[in-house]
Amino acid sequence: MAILGASGYSALELIKLLLRHPHVEITALTSRHSEPRPVGEVHPSLVGRLDLALENLSLEAVAERSDYIFCCLPHGASAASAAKLLPLGKKVIDLSADYRLSDPAEYAKWYGLEHVDPTNLKDAVYGLPEFYREEIRAASLIANPGCYPTSAILALAPLLEAGVIEPEGIVVDSKSGVSGGGREPKPQFHFPECNESIAAYGVGTHRHMPEIDQVLSDAAGKSVEVIFTPHLVPMDRGILSTSYAIPTGATSTEALLSLYRDFYADEPFIRVLSGLPATKHVSGTNFCDLTARVVRGRVVVLSAIDNLIKGASGAAVQNFNLMSGVSEITALS
């Protein structure tokens, strides 16, 4: 098992999950630094837990050590690596956005990059097990979902699939902890900038919006375009999304909760609540907690996830479990 780009927050969570996985041995960790660095130096919480270094390895060297590769590389670099690993018979779980959008033109529009691997893009499977479980089992390339899209899709797709909400007029309002911005320093994520403050960003331009549209359109069987507004809140981790939709007919809070309970009855990581979800209750877990209300004739759905686990590394491990044929909940419960 290898992790490309092992210095970030998602990679750290991935390592911690894989260390308790009975069917996994981590054999390679890579970084762009020219000199190897002990993993405990990069991630102090791993001191004494993993005797490996982050190395600037060639992809051929990675392939020699590993059958499954998690890509935690930046957009563009991830697809370039996957394009070389897949012909070697390796299976790739990509945590970047490189394979999430099925149309290369849409990817270029939202990410400002020409897609470097359109050949494999058509075979990539969107890695949301609650909706694409059987496709994931047979896949060699997984597009791990974005954190915001995970929270929105899990909340809205069952209602769209059942036809109980309109595909137009959907609003998704999301709040995320600072770790969602990654480990590389950026001015807006510095403590004096974000502490004691909450701020919207990427209004109408956030790259996760077309990803949400694409998967919800698949669920609805028709075009869906949401208005998605993310906000940064001064906490380390977690996402709370509040989604608003117009019902197609008469409904009630009880009817919506019953629909969710039936839809997710066999899902190990979805908890349908009678009360209200909170990020504290899912922190460090692979759970998505959600609930729904009917308020003044509108449907309001609330969902909470840990952006680094269910929104990234936990989903990646869940996908690996499905691909490798072990119990889906291994190392996650």
Summary of the structure (lengths in Angstrom):
residues: 333
radius of gyration: 19.4
end to end distance: 20.5
largest distance: 63.3
contacts: 1141
relative contact order: 0.14
helix: 38%
strand: 20%
